[in-house]
Amino acid sequence: MKKEHFKKRPCWNLNRAIVQYGFTPVELSQNAEYEANKTYWCGYWVKWYRVLNAVYENHGRIRLLKSVTVQWQDGTTTTHCTNLDPQHDWELIGNA
């Protein structure tokens, strides 16, 4: 694996996913939003998922996540309303 320079370090399980699936991790900006068809690493659940749909609502200057539907690496599909966490989550480039 090529050595990358990140502000934060990928965890051990993320490193395994990088090697196993050929992902390239990309750090998220502080105001990152889900985008359909993109793949992300969940630092809380310690696994990757692909976004199927994300719905945001505008409330004046504030943009809030209403729901995001994801397909987890095991094929399970769920819908939730948890924002991305730039301190623990990553965007993953590549196809699994």
Secondary structure as the mmCIF struct_conf table of DSSP 4:
data_model
#
loop_
_struct_conf.conf_type_id
_struct_conf.id
_struct_conf.beg_label_comp_id
_struct_conf.beg_label_asym_id
_struct_conf.beg_label_seq_id
_struct_conf.end_label_comp_id
_struct_conf.end_label_asym_id
_struct_conf.end_label_seq_id
BEND BEND1 LYS A 7 LYS A 8
HELX_LH_PP_P HELX_LH_PP_P1 ARG A 9 CYS A 11
HELX_RH_AL_P HELX_RH_AL_P1 TRP A 12 TYR A 21
STRN STRN1 THR A 24 GLU A 27
HELX_LH_PP_P HELX_LH_PP_P2 LEU A 28 SER A 29
TURN_TY1_P TURN_TY1_P1 GLN A 30 ASN A 31
TURN_TY1_P TURN_TY1_P2 ALA A 36 ASN A 37
STRN STRN2 THR A 39 CYS A 42
TURN_TY1_P TURN_TY1_P3 GLY A 43 VAL A 46
STRN STRN3 LYS A 47 HIS A 59
TURN_TY1_P TURN_TY1_P4 GLY A 60 ARG A 61
STRN STRN4 ILE A 62 TRP A 72
TURN_TY1_P TURN_TY1_P5 GLN A 73 ASP A 74
BEND BEND2 GLY A 75 GLY A 75
STRN STRN5 THR A 77 HIS A 80
HELX_LH_PP_P HELX_LH_PP_P3 THR A 82 LEU A 84
TURN_TY1_P TURN_TY1_P6 PRO A 86 HIS A 88
STRN STRN6 TRP A 90 ILE A 93
BEND BEND3 GLY A 94 GLY A 94
#
